[in-house]
Protein backbone atom coordinates (compact mmCIF):
# COMPACT_ATOMS: atom_id res chain seq x y z
CA UNK A 1 0.00 0.00 0.00
CA UNK A 2 1.46 3.36 -0.96
CA UNK A 3 0.72 6.66 0.74
CA UNK A 4 0.62 9.83 -1.30
CA UNK A 5 3.01 12.21 0.45
CA UNK A 6 1.06 15.32 -0.56
CA UNK A 7 -2.09 14.01 1.12
CA UNK A 8 -0.53 13.43 4.54
CA UNK A 9 2.53 15.64 4.70
CA UNK A 10 2.72 18.38 7.29
CA UNK A 11 4.07 21.69 6.00
CA UNK A 12 5.34 24.71 7.96
CA UNK A 13 3.03 27.72 7.69
CA UNK A 14 3.35 31.43 8.40
CA UNK A 15 0.60 34.00 8.26
CA UNK A 16 1.49 36.61 5.67
CA UNK A 17 -1.49 38.67 4.57
CA UNK A 18 -0.48 40.93 1.66
CA UNK A 19 -0.82 44.65 2.34
CA UNK A 20 -3.07 45.02 -0.72
CA UNK A 21 -5.62 42.72 0.96
CA UNK A 22 -5.47 44.70 4.20
CA UNK A 23 -5.89 47.94 2.24
CA UNK A 24 -8.91 46.45 0.44
CA UNK A 25 -10.47 45.42 3.76
CA UNK A 26 -9.87 48.89 5.21
CA UNK A 27 -11.48 50.47 2.14
CA UNK A 28 -14.53 48.21 2.32
CA UNK A 29 -14.95 48.83 6.06
CA UNK A 30 -14.71 52.60 5.51
CA UNK A 31 -17.44 52.36 2.85
CA UNK A 32 -19.88 50.38 5.01
CA UNK A 33 -23.48 51.32 4.36
CA UNK A 34 -25.08 51.05 7.76
CA UNK A 35 -28.68 49.84 8.11
CA UNK A 36 -31.34 51.46 10.23
CA UNK A 37 -31.72 49.94 13.67
CA UNK A 38 -34.99 48.68 15.10
CA UNK A 39 -36.00 50.67 18.18
CA UNK A 40 -35.42 48.68 21.35
CA UNK A 41 -34.06 45.60 19.56
CA UNK A 42 -30.74 45.69 21.42
CA UNK A 43 -29.17 42.21 21.06
CA UNK A 44 -32.41 40.43 20.09
CA UNK A 45 -31.71 40.70 16.34
CA UNK A 46 -27.92 40.65 16.32
CA UNK A 47 -25.23 43.11 17.28
CA UNK A 48 -26.56 46.58 18.12
CA UNK A 49 -25.65 49.12 15.45
CA UNK A 50 -23.68 51.36 17.81
CA UNK A 51 -21.59 48.43 19.00
CA UNK A 52 -20.83 47.36 15.42
CA UNK A 53 -19.89 50.91 14.44
CA UNK A 54 -17.50 51.08 17.41
CA UNK A 55 -15.95 47.75 16.39
CA UNK A 56 -15.45 48.85 12.78
CA UNK A 57 -13.94 52.13 13.99
CA UNK A 58 -11.52 50.13 16.16
CA UNK A 59 -10.49 48.01 13.17
CA UNK A 60 -10.00 51.12 11.06
CA UNK A 61 -8.16 53.33 13.54
CA UNK A 62 -6.58 51.21 16.27
CA UNK A 63 -6.14 47.52 15.44
CA UNK A 64 -2.61 46.71 14.25
CA UNK A 65 -2.82 43.60 12.07
CA UNK A 66 0.95 43.57 11.46
CA UNK A 67 1.73 43.39 15.17
CA UNK A 68 -0.78 40.59 15.71
CA UNK A 69 0.45 38.72 12.64
CA UNK A 70 4.03 38.92 13.95
CA UNK A 71 2.96 37.70 17.39
CA UNK A 72 1.03 34.75 15.91
CA UNK A 73 4.05 33.85 13.77
CA UNK A 74 6.22 33.46 16.88
CA UNK A 75 4.42 30.13 17.39
CA UNK A 76 5.16 27.13 15.14
CA UNK A 77 2.27 26.53 12.74
CA UNK A 78 1.62 23.83 10.20
CA UNK A 79 -0.85 22.76 7.54
CA UNK A 80 -1.82 19.37 6.21
CA UNK A 81 -4.60 17.80 4.18
CA UNK A 82 -7.14 15.51 5.85
CA UNK A 83 -9.95 13.96 3.81
CA UNK A 84 -9.29 16.47 1.03
CA UNK A 85 -9.53 19.49 3.34
CA UNK A 86 -6.63 21.81 4.08
CA UNK A 87 -6.20 22.00 7.86
CA UNK A 88 -4.20 24.73 9.62
URPE-V327539 format. One record per run of one state. SS is the DSSP state (H for helix, E for strand, - for the rest). FROM is the first residue (numbers start at 0). LEN is the number of residues. If there is no record, write none. Layout:
SS&FROM&LEN / SS&FROM&LEN
//
This chain:
-&0&4 / H&4&4 / -&8&2 / E&10&2 / -&12&6 / H&18&12 / -&30&18 / H&48&13 / -&61&3 / H&64&8 / -&72&5 / E&77&5 / -&82&2 / E&84&3 / -&87&1
//
